[in-house]
Amino acid sequence: MTKFLIYNAAGLTIPVEAEPGLPFRFECSSEECGKKVVIEGRIVEVSRSSFEEVMNEVISENSDFKPIEKIEVRRYLFVGKVNGIEAKLPAEAMADFAKRFIEGLDSIMILK
């Protein structure tokens, strides 16, 4: 299983484990996520342009997700339902997120 982040699933960034192309179901309780979130669908590999189209739609719907413009590996989308509503959302492999995060730390210097 691969770990992914799905962006703007019911207004949240949700970590899931899934195999690309295979169906999965994930539930996050209201205690864990602040509200109940049920995700059913697939993580699919797509072209960079398809990713960017969905990313731009998400950002126009919810400007809180503007930071996802920094995603460099733009190849995964979640396609399915979030709380019963059809959705296409940007997804990022956790390994790609970690690499992006660590590379961002290169520009930060901590002095003691």
Gaussian input, Z-matrix of N, CA and C with variables (Angstrom, degrees):
# hf/3-21g

backbone

0 1
 N
 C     1     B1
 C     2     B2     1     A1
 N     3     B3     2     A2     1     D1
 C     4     B4     3     A3     2     D2
 C     5     B5     4     A4     3     D3
 N     6     B6     5     A5     4     D4
 C     7     B7     6     A6     5     D5
 C     8     B8     7     A7     6     D6
 N     9     B9     8     A8     7     D7
 C    10    B10     9     A9     8     D8
 C    11    B11    10    A10     9     D9
 N    12    B12    11    A11    10    D10
 C    13    B13    12    A12    11    D11
 C    14    B14    13    A13    12    D12
 N    15    B15    14    A14    13    D13
 C    16    B16    15    A15    14    D14
 C    17    B17    16    A16    15    D15
 N    18    B18    17    A17    16    D16
 C    19    B19    18    A18    17    D17
 C    20    B20    19    A19    18    D18
 N    21    B21    20    A20    19    D19
 C    22    B22    21    A21    20    D20
 C    23    B23    22    A22    21    D21
 N    24    B24    23    A23    22    D22
 C    25    B25    24    A24    23    D23
 C    26    B26    25    A25    24    D24
 N    27    B27    26    A26    25    D25
 C    28    B28    27    A27    26    D26
 C    29    B29    28    A28    27    D27
 N    30    B30    29    A29    28    D28
 C    31    B31    30    A30    29    D29
 C    32    B32    31    A31    30    D30
 N    33    B33    32    A32    31    D31
 C    34    B34    33    A33    32    D32
 C    35    B35    34    A34    33    D33
 N    36    B36    35    A35    34    D34
 C    37    B37    36    A36    35    D35
 C    38    B38    37    A37    36    D36
 N    39    B39    38    A38    37    D37
 C    40    B40    39    A39    38    D38
 C    41    B41    40    A40    39    D39
 N    42    B42    41    A41    40    D40
 C    43    B43    42    A42    41    D41
 C    44    B44    43    A43    42    D42
 N    45    B45    44    A44    43    D43
 C    46    B46    45    A45    44    D44
 C    47    B47    46    A46    45    D45
 N    48    B48    47    A47    46    D46
 C    49    B49    48    A48    47    D47
 C    50    B50    49    A49    48    D48
 N    51    B51    50    A50    49    D49
 C    52    B52    51    A51    50    D50
 C    53    B53    52    A52    51    D51
 N    54    B54    53    A53    52    D52
 C    55    B55    54    A54    53    D53
 C    56    B56    55    A55    54    D54
 N    57    B57    56    A56    55    D55
 C    58    B58    57    A57    56    D56
 C    59    B59    58    A58    57    D57
 N    60    B60    59    A59    58    D58
 C    61    B61    60    A60    59    D59
 C    62    B62    61    A61    60    D60
 N    63    B63    62    A62    61    D61
 C    64    B64    63    A63    62    D62
 C    65    B65    64    A64    63    D63
 N    66    B66    65    A65    64    D64
 C    67    B67    66    A66    65    D65
 C    68    B68    67    A67    66    D66
 N    69    B69    68    A68    67    D67
 C    70    B70    69    A69    68    D68
 C    71    B71    70    A70    69    D69
 N    72    B72    71    A71    70    D70
 C    73    B73    72    A72    71    D71
 C    74    B74    73    A73    72    D72
 N    75    B75    74    A74    73    D73
 C    76    B76    75    A75    74    D74
 C    77    B77    76    A76    75    D75
 N    78    B78    77    A77    76    D76
 C    79    B79    78    A78    77    D77
 C    80    B80    79    A79    78    D78
 N    81    B81    80    A80    79    D79
 C    82    B82    81    A81    80    D80
 C    83    B83    82    A82    81    D81
 N    84    B84    83    A83    82    D82
 C    85    B85    84    A84    83    D83
 C    86    B86    85    A85    84    D84
 N    87    B87    86    A86    85    D85
 C    88    B88    87    A87    86    D86
 C    89    B89    88    A88    87    D87
 N    90    B90    89    A89    88    D88
 C    91    B91    90    A90    89    D89
 C    92    B92    91    A91    90    D90
 N    93    B93    92    A92    91    D91
 C    94    B94    93    A93    92    D92
 C    95    B95    94    A94    93    D93
 N    96    B96    95    A95    94    D94
 C    97    B97    96    A96    95    D95
 C    98    B98    97    A97    96    D96
 N    99    B99    98    A98    97    D97
 C   100   B100    99    A99    98    D98
 C   101   B101   100   A100    99    D99
 N   102   B102   101   A101   100   D100
 C   103   B103   102   A102   101   D101
 C   104   B104   103   A103   102   D102
 N   105   B105   104   A104   103   D103
 C   106   B106   105   A105   104   D104
 C   107   B107   106   A106   105   D105
 N   108   B108   107   A107   106   D106
 C   109   B109   108   A108   107   D107
 C   110   B110   109   A109   108   D108
 N   111   B111   110   A110   109   D109
 C   112   B112   111   A111   110   D110
 C   113   B113   112   A112   111   D111
 N   114   B114   113   A113   112   D112
 C   115   B115   114   A114   113   D113
 C   116   B116   115   A115   114   D114
 N   117   B117   116   A116   115   D115
 C   118   B118   117   A117   116   D116
 C   119   B119   118   A118   117   D117
 N   120   B120   119   A119   118   D118
 C   121   B121   120   A120   119   D119
 C   122   B122   121   A121   120   D120
 N   123   B123   122   A122   121   D121
 C   124   B124   123   A123   122   D122
 C   125   B125   124   A124   123   D123
 N   126   B126   125   A125   124   D124
 C   127   B127   126   A126   125   D125
 C   128   B128   127   A127   126   D126
 N   129   B129   128   A128   127   D127
 C   130   B130   129   A129   128   D128
 C   131   B131   130   A130   129   D129
 N   132   B132   131   A131   130   D130
 C   133   B133   132   A132   131   D131
 C   134   B134   133   A133   132   D132
 N   135   B135   134   A134   133   D133
 C   136   B136   135   A135   134   D134
 C   137   B137   136   A136   135   D135
 N   138   B138   137   A137   136   D136
 C   139   B139   138   A138   137   D137
 C   140   B140   139   A139   138   D138
 N   141   B141   140   A140   139   D139
 C   142   B142   141   A141   140   D140
 C   143   B143   142   A142   141   D141
 N   144   B144   143   A143   142   D142
 C   145   B145   144   A144   143   D143
 C   146   B146   145   A145   144   D144
 N   147   B147   146   A146   145   D145
 C   148   B148   147   A147   146   D146
 C   149   B149   148   A148   147   D147
 N   150   B150   149   A149   148   D148
 C   151   B151   150   A150   149   D149
 C   152   B152   151   A151   150   D150
 N   153   B153   152   A152   151   D151
 C   154   B154   153   A153   152   D152
 C   155   B155   154   A154   153   D153
 N   156   B156   155   A155   154   D154
 C   157   B157   156   A156   155   D155
 C   158   B158   157   A157   156   D156
 N   159   B159   158   A158   157   D157
 C   160   B160   159   A159   158   D158
 C   161   B161   160   A160   159   D159
 N   162   B162   161   A161   160   D160
 C   163   B163   162   A162   161   D161
 C   164   B164   163   A163   162   D162
 N   165   B165   164   A164   163   D163
 C   166   B166   165   A165   164   D164
 C   167   B167   166   A166   165   D165
 N   168   B168   167   A167   166   D166
 C   169   B169   168   A168   167   D167
 C   170   B170   169   A169   168   D168
 N   171   B171   170   A170   169   D169
 C   172   B172   171   A171   170   D170
 C   173   B173   172   A172   171   D171
 N   174   B174   173   A173   172   D172
 C   175   B175   174   A174   173   D173
 C   176   B176   175   A175   174   D174
 N   177   B177   176   A176   175   D175
 C   178   B178   177   A177   176   D176
 C   179   B179   178   A178   177   D177
 N   180   B180   179   A179   178   D178
 C   181   B181   180   A180   179   D179
 C   182   B182   181   A181   180   D180
 N   183   B183   182   A182   181   D181
 C   184   B184   183   A183   182   D182
 C   185   B185   184   A184   183   D183
 N   186   B186   185   A185   184   D184
 C   187   B187   186   A186   185   D185
 C   188   B188   187   A187   186   D186
 N   189   B189   188   A188   187   D187
 C   190   B190   189   A189   188   D188
 C   191   B191   190   A190   189   D189
 N   192   B192   191   A191   190   D190
 C   193   B193   192   A192   191   D191
 C   194   B194   193   A193   192   D192
 N   195   B195   194   A194   193   D193
 C   196   B196   195   A195   194   D194
 C   197   B197   196   A196   195   D195
 N   198   B198   197   A197   196   D196
 C   199   B199   198   A198   197   D197
 C   200   B200   199   A199   198   D198
 N   201   B201   200   A200   199   D199
 C   202   B202   201   A201   200   D200
 C   203   B203   202   A202   201   D201
 N   204   B204   203   A203   202   D202
 C   205   B205   204   A204   203   D203
 C   206   B206   205   A205   204   D204
 N   207   B207   206   A206   205   D205
 C   208   B208   207   A207   206   D206
 C   209   B209   208   A208   207   D207
 N   210   B210   209   A209   208   D208
 C   211   B211   210   A210   209   D209
 C   212   B212   211   A211   210   D210
 N   213   B213   212   A212   211   D211
 C   214   B214   213   A213   212   D212
 C   215   B215   214   A214   213   D213
 N   216   B216   215   A215   214   D214
 C   217   B217   216   A216   215   D215
 C   218   B218   217   A217   216   D216
 N   219   B219   218   A218   217   D217
 C   220   B220   219   A219   218   D218
 C   221   B221   220   A220   219   D219
 N   222   B222   221   A221   220   D220
 C   223   B223   222   A222   221   D221
 C   224   B224   223   A223   222   D222
 N   225   B225   224   A224   223   D223
 C   226   B226   225   A225   224   D224
 C   227   B227   226   A226   225   D225
 N   228   B228   227   A227   226   D226
 C   229   B229   228   A228   227   D227
 C   230   B230   229   A229   228   D228
 N   231   B231   230   A230   229   D229
 C   232   B232   231   A231   230   D230
 C   233   B233   232   A232   231   D231
 N   234   B234   233   A233   232   D232
 C   235   B235   234   A234   233   D233
 C   236   B236   235   A235   234   D234
 N   237   B237   236   A236   235   D235
 C   238   B238   237   A237   236   D236
 C   239   B239   238   A238   237   D237
 N   240   B240   239   A239   238   D238
 C   241   B241   240   A240   239   D239
 C   242   B242   241   A241   240   D240
 N   243   B243   242   A242   241   D241
 C   244   B244   243   A243   242   D242
 C   245   B245   244   A244   243   D243
 N   246   B246   245   A245   244   D244
 C   247   B247   246   A246   245   D245
 C   248   B248   247   A247   246   D246
 N   249   B249   248   A248   247   D247
 C   250   B250   249   A249   248   D248
 C   251   B251   250   A250   249   D249
 N   252   B252   251   A251   250   D250
 C   253   B253   252   A252   251   D251
 C   254   B254   253   A253   252   D252
 N   255   B255   254   A254   253   D253
 C   256   B256   255   A255   254   D254
 C   257   B257   256   A256   255   D255
 N   258   B258   257   A257   256   D256
 C   259   B259   258   A258   257   D257
 C   260   B260   259   A259   258   D258
 N   261   B261   260   A260   259   D259
 C   262   B262   261   A261   260   D260
 C   263   B263   262   A262   261   D261
 N   264   B264   263   A263   262   D262
 C   265   B265   264   A264   263   D263
 C   266   B266   265   A265   264   D264
 N   267   B267   266   A266   265   D265
 C   268   B268   267   A267   266   D266
 C   269   B269   268   A268   267   D267
 N   270   B270   269   A269   268   D268
 C   271   B271   270   A270   269   D269
 C   272   B272   271   A271   270   D270
 N   273   B273   272   A272   271   D271
 C   274   B274   273   A273   272   D272
 C   275   B275   274   A274   273   D273
 N   276   B276   275   A275   274   D274
 C   277   B277   276   A276   275   D275
 C   278   B278   277   A277   276   D276
 N   279   B279   278   A278   277   D277
 C   280   B280   279   A279   278   D278
 C   281   B281   280   A280   279   D279
 N   282   B282   281   A281   280   D280
 C   283   B283   282   A282   281   D281
 C   284   B284   283   A283   282   D282
 N   285   B285   284   A284   283   D283
 C   286   B286   285   A285   284   D284
 C   287   B287   286   A286   285   D285
 N   288   B288   287   A287   286   D286
 C   289   B289   288   A288   287   D287
 C   290   B290   289   A289   288   D288
 N   291   B291   290   A290   289   D289
 C   292   B292   291   A291   290   D290
 C   293   B293   292   A292   291   D291
 N   294   B294   293   A293   292   D292
 C   295   B295   294   A294   293   D293
 C   296   B296   295   A295   294   D294
 N   297   B297   296   A296   295   D295
 C   298   B298   297   A297   296   D296
 C   299   B299   298   A298   297   D297
 N   300   B300   299   A299   298   D298
 C   301   B301   300   A300   299   D299
 C   302   B302   301   A301   300   D300
 N   303   B303   302   A302   301   D301
 C   304   B304   303   A303   302   D302
 C   305   B305   304   A304   303   D303
 N   306   B306   305   A305   304   D304
 C   307   B307   306   A306   305   D305
 C   308   B308   307   A307   306   D306
 N   309   B309   308   A308   307   D307
 C   310   B310   309   A309   308   D308
 C   311   B311   310   A310   309   D309
 N   312   B312   311   A311   310   D310
 C   313   B313   312   A312   311   D311
 C   314   B314   313   A313   312   D312
 N   315   B315   314   A314   313   D313
 C   316   B316   315   A315   314   D314
 C   317   B317   316   A316   315   D315
 N   318   B318   317   A317   316   D316
 C   319   B319   318   A318   317   D317
 C   320   B320   319   A319   318   D318
 N   321   B321   320   A320   319   D319
 C   322   B322   321   A321   320   D320
 C   323   B323   322   A322   321   D321
 N   324   B324   323   A323   322   D322
 C   325   B325   324   A324   323   D323
 C   326   B326   325   A325   324   D324
 N   327   B327   326   A326   325   D325
 C   328   B328   327   A327   326   D326
 C   329   B329   328   A328   327   D327
 N   330   B330   329   A329   328   D328
 C   331   B331   330   A330   329   D329
 C   332   B332   331   A331   330   D330
 N   333   B333   332   A332   331   D331
 C   334   B334   333   A333   332   D332
 C   335   B335   334   A334   333   D333

   B1=1.4557
   B2=1.5234
   B3=1.3082
   B4=1.4620
   B5=1.5196
   B6=1.3238
   B7=1.4621
   B8=1.5243
   B9=1.3342
   B10=1.4629
   B11=1.5193
   B12=1.3219
   B13=1.4553
   B14=1.5202
   B15=1.3303
   B16=1.4622
   B17=1.5196
   B18=1.3323
   B19=1.4565
   B20=1.5259
   B21=1.3335
   B22=1.4650
   B23=1.5262
   B24=1.3243
   B25=1.4622
   B26=1.5258
   B27=1.3177
   B28=1.4728
   B29=1.5257
   B30=1.3415
   B31=1.4644
   B32=1.5139
   B33=1.3306
   B34=1.4653
   B35=1.5239
   B36=1.3208
   B37=1.4597
   B38=1.5192
   B39=1.3273
   B40=1.4605
   B41=1.5276
   B42=1.3432
   B43=1.4620
   B44=1.5346
   B45=1.3246
   B46=1.4657
   B47=1.5242
   B48=1.3332
   B49=1.4602
   B50=1.5190
   B51=1.3245
   B52=1.4644
   B53=1.5181
   B54=1.3104
   B55=1.4608
   B56=1.5238
   B57=1.3333
   B58=1.4678
   B59=1.5285
   B60=1.3277
   B61=1.4548
   B62=1.5176
   B63=1.3284
   B64=1.4626
   B65=1.5269
   B66=1.3375
   B67=1.4648
   B68=1.5299
   B69=1.3207
   B70=1.4622
   B71=1.5164
   B72=1.3095
   B73=1.4699
   B74=1.5193
   B75=1.3291
   B76=1.4629
   B77=1.5191
   B78=1.3233
   B79=1.4610
   B80=1.5127
   B81=1.3169
   B82=1.4603
   B83=1.5320
   B84=1.3104
   B85=1.4670
   B86=1.5250
   B87=1.3092
   B88=1.4686
   B89=1.5251
   B90=1.3258
   B91=1.4641
   B92=1.5315
   B93=1.3295
   B94=1.4665
   B95=1.5277
   B96=1.3214
   B97=1.4643
   B98=1.5280
   B99=1.3133
   B100=1.4578
   B101=1.5206
   B102=1.3232
   B103=1.4652
   B104=1.5171
   B105=1.3170
   B106=1.4608
   B107=1.5234
   B108=1.3230
   B109=1.4638
   B110=1.5268
   B111=1.3315
   B112=1.4606
   B113=1.5218
   B114=1.3260
   B115=1.4652
   B116=1.5254
   B117=1.3303
   B118=1.4630
   B119=1.5176
   B120=1.3191
   B121=1.4568
   B122=1.5094
   B123=1.3286
   B124=1.4655
   B125=1.5186
   B126=1.3127
   B127=1.4588
   B128=1.5251
   B129=1.3291
   B130=1.4632
   B131=1.5243
   B132=1.3231
   B133=1.4643
   B134=1.5239
   B135=1.3414
   B136=1.4641
   B137=1.5268
   B138=1.3204
   B139=1.4659
   B140=1.5247
   B141=1.3063
   B142=1.4655
   B143=1.5358
   B144=1.3348
   B145=1.4694
   B146=1.5314
   B147=1.3330
   B148=1.4676
   B149=1.5217
   B150=1.3334
   B151=1.4628
   B152=1.5221
   B153=1.3338
   B154=1.4677
   B155=1.5250
   B156=1.3197
   B157=1.4651
   B158=1.5334
   B159=1.3338
   B160=1.4648
   B161=1.5241
   B162=1.3254
   B163=1.4640
   B164=1.5290
   B165=1.3190
   B166=1.4658
   B167=1.5323
   B168=1.3308
   B169=1.4717
   B170=1.5240
   B171=1.3361
   B172=1.4685
   B173=1.5238
   B174=1.3318
   B175=1.4695
   B176=1.5254
   B177=1.3374
   B178=1.4680
   B179=1.5292
   B180=1.3357
   B181=1.4682
   B182=1.5226
   B183=1.3339
   B184=1.4647
   B185=1.5257
   B186=1.3229
   B187=1.4702
   B188=1.5251
   B189=1.3359
   B190=1.4697
   B191=1.5303
   B192=1.3245
   B193=1.4643
   B194=1.5284
   B195=1.3225
   B196=1.4676
   B197=1.5359
   B198=1.3471
   B199=1.4723
   B200=1.5316
   B201=1.3391
   B202=1.4656
   B203=1.5220
   B204=1.3278
   B205=1.4688
   B206=1.5257
   B207=1.3223
   B208=1.4696
   B209=1.5228
   B210=1.3270
   B211=1.4640
   B212=1.5213
   B213=1.3228
   B214=1.4677
   B215=1.5253
   B216=1.3324
   B217=1.4634
   B218=1.5272
   B219=1.3190
   B220=1.4690
   B221=1.5193
   B222=1.3456
   B223=1.4580
   B224=1.5205
   B225=1.3277
   B226=1.4650
   B227=1.5237
   B228=1.3200
   B229=1.4571
   B230=1.5174
   B231=1.3236
   B232=1.4550
   B233=1.5224
   B234=1.3274
   B235=1.4636
   B236=1.5253
   B237=1.3199
   B238=1.4600
   B239=1.5044
   B240=1.3395
   B241=1.4634
   B242=1.5238
   B243=1.3260
   B244=1.4574
   B245=1.5235
   B246=1.3207
   B247=1.4728
   B248=1.5296
   B249=1.3415
   B250=1.4594
   B251=1.5175
   B252=1.3358
   B253=1.4659
   B254=1.5271
   B255=1.3415
   B256=1.4678
   B257=1.5226
   B258=1.3349
   B259=1.4625
   B260=1.5192
   B261=1.3252
   B262=1.4665
   B263=1.5137
   B264=1.3333
   B265=1.4595
   B266=1.5183
   B267=1.3336
   B268=1.4593
   B269=1.5273
   B270=1.3162
   B271=1.4616
   B272=1.5235
   B273=1.3182
   B274=1.4663
   B275=1.5164
   B276=1.3303
   B277=1.4573
   B278=1.5248
   B279=1.3198
   B280=1.4588
   B281=1.5315
   B282=1.3296
   B283=1.4707
   B284=1.5271
   B285=1.3361
   B286=1.4695
   B287=1.5257
   B288=1.3401
   B289=1.4647
   B290=1.5248
   B291=1.3364
   B292=1.4666
   B293=1.5272
   B294=1.3245
   B295=1.4691
   B296=1.5246
   B297=1.3233
   B298=1.4674
   B299=1.5260
   B300=1.3199
   B301=1.4626
   B302=1.5263
   B303=1.3277
   B304=1.4726
   B305=1.5182
   B306=1.3368
   B307=1.4639
   B308=1.5204
   B309=1.3221
   B310=1.4596
   B311=1.5154
   B312=1.3208
   B313=1.4653
   B314=1.5189
   B315=1.3342
   B316=1.4667
   B317=1.5207
   B318=1.3163
   B319=1.4601
   B320=1.5285
   B321=1.3275
   B322=1.4654
   B323=1.5211
   B324=1.3145
   B325=1.4550
   B326=1.5235
   B327=1.3194
   B328=1.4581
   B329=1.5185
   B330=1.3133
   B331=1.4637
   B332=1.5151
   B333=1.3256
   B334=1.4721
   B335=1.4989
   A1=109.70
   A2=114.84
   A3=122.10
   A4=107.88
   A5=116.30
   A6=120.44
   A7=109.08
   A8=115.01
   A9=122.37
   A10=109.63
   A11=115.44
   A12=122.49
   A13=106.45
   A14=117.11
   A15=122.15
   A16=106.16
   A17=115.97
   A18=121.70
   A19=111.73
   A20=115.89
   A21=125.82
   A22=113.14
   A23=116.38
   A24=120.83
   A25=106.60
   A26=117.07
   A27=122.79
   A28=110.49
   A29=115.95
   A30=121.21
   A31=114.43
   A32=117.26
   A33=121.75
   A34=110.93
   A35=115.63
   A36=121.94
   A37=105.80
   A38=116.61
   A39=121.72
   A40=109.81
   A41=117.57
   A42=120.19
   A43=110.14
   A44=116.31
   A45=121.54
   A46=109.12
   A47=115.42
   A48=121.36
   A49=107.31
   A50=115.82
   A51=120.42
   A52=109.24
   A53=115.01
   A54=121.05
   A55=106.66
   A56=117.84
   A57=119.70
   A58=111.32
   A59=114.99
   A60=121.49
   A61=115.16
   A62=117.80
   A63=120.29
   A64=110.90
   A65=117.08
   A66=119.33
   A67=111.43
   A68=115.36
   A69=121.11
   A70=109.02
   A71=114.99
   A72=122.42
   A73=106.66
   A74=115.94
   A75=121.70
   A76=108.23
   A77=115.92
   A78=121.02
   A79=109.28
   A80=115.40
   A81=122.12
   A82=106.34
   A83=116.51
   A84=120.45
   A85=111.18
   A86=115.35
   A87=119.46
   A88=110.63
   A89=117.77
   A90=120.53
   A91=110.73
   A92=116.74
   A93=120.96
   A94=112.85
   A95=117.07
   A96=121.25
   A97=114.24
   A98=117.75
   A99=119.86
   A100=112.60
   A101=116.39
   A102=123.79
   A103=106.65
   A104=116.95
   A105=119.90
   A106=109.44
   A107=115.64
   A108=121.31
   A109=107.89
   A110=116.31
   A111=122.20
   A112=107.27
   A113=115.45
   A114=122.06
   A115=107.82
   A116=116.85
   A117=122.45
   A118=108.63
   A119=117.06
   A120=119.17
   A121=111.90
   A122=114.99
   A123=121.94
   A124=109.54
   A125=115.21
   A126=122.11
   A127=104.68
   A128=116.85
   A129=120.16
   A130=110.32
   A131=114.71
   A132=120.17
   A133=107.82
   A134=116.17
   A135=121.72
   A136=109.98
   A137=115.15
   A138=120.25
   A139=109.55
   A140=115.16
   A141=121.11
   A142=110.56
   A143=116.70
   A144=119.46
   A145=111.59
   A146=118.05
   A147=120.69
   A148=110.51
   A149=116.56
   A150=120.50
   A151=109.89
   A152=116.34
   A153=120.58
   A154=111.72
   A155=117.64
   A156=120.77
   A157=110.45
   A158=116.62
   A159=120.86
   A160=110.34
   A161=117.18
   A162=120.96
   A163=110.50
   A164=117.05
   A165=120.91
   A166=111.77
   A167=117.18
   A168=120.51
   A169=110.77
   A170=116.25
   A171=120.92
   A172=110.42
   A173=116.80
   A174=120.62
   A175=110.56
   A176=117.63
   A177=119.00
   A178=111.24
   A179=117.32
   A180=121.66
   A181=112.05
   A182=115.98
   A183=120.85
   A184=108.98
   A185=116.78
   A186=121.33
   A187=113.15
   A188=118.01
   A189=120.24
   A190=110.97
   A191=117.12
   A192=121.01
   A193=113.08
   A194=118.21
   A195=121.70
   A196=112.43
   A197=119.86
   A198=119.44
   A199=114.88
   A200=118.86
   A201=118.27
   A202=111.88
   A203=117.36
   A204=119.57
   A205=110.89
   A206=117.50
   A207=121.63
   A208=112.99
   A209=117.79
   A210=120.21
   A211=108.27
   A212=115.93
   A213=120.83
   A214=112.26
   A215=117.45
   A216=121.08
   A217=106.99
   A218=114.99
   A219=121.79
   A220=109.81
   A221=116.11
   A222=117.16
   A223=115.29
   A224=119.17
   A225=119.97
   A226=112.14
   A227=115.17
   A228=122.33
   A229=108.37
   A230=115.69
   A231=121.21
   A232=105.90
   A233=116.75
   A234=122.53
   A235=106.96
   A236=116.18
   A237=119.77
   A238=111.34
   A239=115.87
   A240=121.47
   A241=110.23
   A242=114.74
   A243=122.35
   A244=105.83
   A245=115.72
   A246=121.48
   A247=111.43
   A248=115.58
   A249=121.68
   A250=115.54
   A251=117.66
   A252=121.60
   A253=109.18
   A254=116.40
   A255=121.08
   A256=110.27
   A257=115.83
   A258=119.72
   A259=111.04
   A260=114.89
   A261=124.16
   A262=104.19
   A263=116.49
   A264=120.45
   A265=110.78
   A266=116.97
   A267=119.99
   A268=110.29
   A269=115.55
   A270=121.62
   A271=107.94
   A272=115.14
   A273=120.85
   A274=108.21
   A275=116.55
   A276=119.94
   A277=108.53
   A278=116.35
   A279=120.98
   A280=110.74
   A281=117.83
   A282=120.78
   A283=110.55
   A284=117.71
   A285=121.12
   A286=110.73
   A287=116.60
   A288=120.53
   A289=110.12
   A290=117.12
   A291=121.07
   A292=110.61
   A293=116.77
   A294=120.39
   A295=110.60
   A296=116.77
   A297=121.42
   A298=110.43
   A299=117.04
   A300=121.99
   A301=110.65
   A302=116.85
   A303=120.85
   A304=110.61
   A305=117.92
   A306=120.14
   A307=110.89
   A308=117.66
   A309=121.64
   A310=112.08
   A311=116.41
   A312=120.35
   A313=111.93
   A314=117.50
   A315=120.87
   A316=111.82
   A317=116.80
   A318=119.60
   A319=112.35
   A320=116.23
   A321=120.32
   A322=109.09
   A323=116.22
   A324=120.63
   A325=107.96
   A326=116.04
   A327=120.46
   A328=107.96
   A329=116.00
   A330=121.63
   A331=108.94
   A332=115.39
   A333=119.46
   A334=109.83
   D1=144.05
   D2=177.76
   D3=-108.85
   D4=142.27
   D5=177.03
   D6=-92.38
   D7=134.89
   D8=179.73
   D9=-130.18
   D10=156.13
   D11=166.86
   D12=-106.17
   D13=129.75
   D14=174.49
   D15=-106.51
   D16=124.23
   D17=-174.98
   D18=-95.41
   D19=134.28
   D20=177.14
   D21=69.05
   D22=34.67
   D23=172.32
   D24=-81.89
   D25=104.83
   D26=-174.75
   D27=57.20
   D28=34.82
   D29=178.23
   D30=81.44
   D31=7.84
   D32=-177.02
   D33=-122.32
   D34=163.36
   D35=168.39
   D36=-99.96
   D37=119.04
   D38=-172.66
   D39=-117.25
   D40=125.70
   D41=173.89
   D42=-83.26
   D43=133.53
   D44=178.77
   D45=-135.92
   D46=161.64
   D47=171.02
   D48=-112.30
   D49=129.29
   D50=-178.06
   D51=-158.14
   D52=159.30
   D53=171.00
   D54=-101.49
   D55=127.88
   D56=179.49
   D57=-51.89
   D58=131.65
   D59=177.65
   D60=89.76
   D61=-18.04
   D62=-177.82
   D63=-100.38
   D64=143.78
   D65=-179.87
   D66=-67.72
   D67=147.26
   D68=175.49
   D69=-146.68
   D70=164.26
   D71=176.48
   D72=-134.60
   D73=136.89
   D74=179.50
   D75=-138.55
   D76=134.18
   D77=176.07
   D78=-121.49
   D79=135.34
   D80=175.84
   D81=-120.70
   D82=122.35
   D83=-176.77
   D84=-72.51
   D85=163.82
   D86=177.88
   D87=-65.71
   D88=-26.92
   D89=176.69
   D90=-68.06
   D91=-40.79
   D92=-178.08
   D93=-78.62
   D94=-40.19
   D95=-171.86
   D96=-110.00
   D97=-3.28
   D98=-176.74
   D99=85.83
   D100=-14.45
   D101=173.50
   D102=-161.95
   D103=155.54
   D104=-179.76
   D105=-73.50
   D106=131.34
   D107=178.61
   D108=-130.67
   D109=125.71
   D110=176.15
   D111=-117.74
   D112=122.33
   D113=-178.32
   D114=-116.32
   D115=125.69
   D116=178.16
   D117=-134.81
   D118=125.29
   D119=178.53
   D120=162.76
   D121=-146.81
   D122=-177.39
   D123=-138.03
   D124=150.81
   D125=166.33
   D126=-94.37
   D127=122.37
   D128=-178.00
   D129=-120.03
   D130=147.54
   D131=176.51
   D132=-85.25
   D133=132.20
   D134=-175.76
   D135=-134.77
   D136=172.33
   D137=175.61
   D138=-72.54
   D139=159.40
   D140=177.65
   D141=-58.28
   D142=-40.80
   D143=-178.44
   D144=-66.34
   D145=-37.78
   D146=176.70
   D147=-64.51
   D148=-42.67
   D149=177.38
   D150=-59.03
   D151=-48.11
   D152=-176.35
   D153=-64.09
   D154=-36.33
   D155=177.76
   D156=-61.27
   D157=-47.40
   D158=179.51
   D159=-67.80
   D160=-41.59
   D161=178.73
   D162=-57.74
   D163=-45.95
   D164=-179.42
   D165=-64.48
   D166=-36.86
   D167=176.06
   D168=-63.22
   D169=-43.12
   D170=179.74
   D171=-62.81
   D172=-44.96
   D173=-179.15
   D174=-64.85
   D175=-38.45
   D176=179.38
   D177=-68.42
   D178=-31.26
   D179=176.50
   D180=-74.32
   D181=-38.33
   D182=-173.08
   D183=-144.61
   D184=97.88
   D185=-175.50
   D186=-64.53
   D187=-13.44
   D188=175.46
   D189=-61.19
   D190=-20.24
   D191=-178.13
   D192=-94.62
   D193=11.69
   D194=177.63
   D195=-54.05
   D196=-35.71
   D197=178.85
   D198=-58.54
   D199=-17.98
   D200=179.32
   D201=-69.75
   D202=-9.13
   D203=173.90
   D204=-60.69
   D205=-20.35
   D206=-179.12
   D207=-80.90
   D208=-6.04
   D209=177.60
   D210=-60.97
   D211=128.01
   D212=-178.46
   D213=-94.86
   D214=-40.97
   D215=-179.66
   D216=-90.97
   D217=95.43
   D218=-172.85
   D219=-102.48
   D220=77.36
   D221=-176.37
   D222=-135.84
   D223=-1.55
   D224=-177.80
   D225=-121.95
   D226=140.92
   D227=171.08
   D228=-128.82
   D229=148.89
   D230=166.39
   D231=-91.18
   D232=131.30
   D233=176.89
   D234=-128.25
   D235=119.76
   D236=-179.44
   D237=165.66
   D238=-137.13
   D239=-178.29
   D240=-127.72
   D241=141.50
   D242=171.65
   D243=-119.83
   D244=117.38
   D245=-175.95
   D246=51.72
   D247=40.59
   D248=176.01
   D249=82.32
   D250=-1.73
   D251=-178.41
   D252=-105.13
   D253=128.89
   D254=178.58
   D255=-54.93
   D256=138.09
   D257=-177.92
   D258=-150.37
   D259=146.64
   D260=166.84
   D261=-124.30
   D262=120.73
   D263=-174.60
   D264=-135.23
   D265=148.93
   D266=175.64
   D267=-64.44
   D268=142.42
   D269=175.81
   D270=-133.51
   D271=151.42
   D272=-179.25
   D273=-137.83
   D274=131.73
   D275=175.29
   D276=-62.58
   D277=137.51
   D278=-178.59
   D279=-58.21
   D280=-35.11
   D281=178.67
   D282=-63.42
   D283=-39.40
   D284=177.90
   D285=-68.67
   D286=-39.17
   D287=176.65
   D288=-61.90
   D289=-45.94
   D290=-178.72
   D291=-61.46
   D292=-42.77
   D293=178.65
   D294=-62.40
   D295=-43.68
   D296=179.04
   D297=-62.95
   D298=-41.35
   D299=-179.91
   D300=-65.03
   D301=-47.03
   D302=-178.41
   D303=-65.52
   D304=-41.09
   D305=177.82
   D306=-63.56
   D307=-32.17
   D308=176.51
   D309=-66.83
   D310=-27.39
   D311=179.08
   D312=-72.59
   D313=-20.77
   D314=179.80
   D315=-58.31
   D316=-26.34
   D317=-176.98
   D318=-93.24
   D319=4.59
   D320=-179.57
   D321=-110.40
   D322=130.68
   D323=177.40
   D324=-118.29
   D325=129.81
   D326=178.94
   D327=-107.84
   D328=123.51
   D329=178.98
   D330=-108.25
   D331=137.31
   D332=177.37
   D333=-114.61

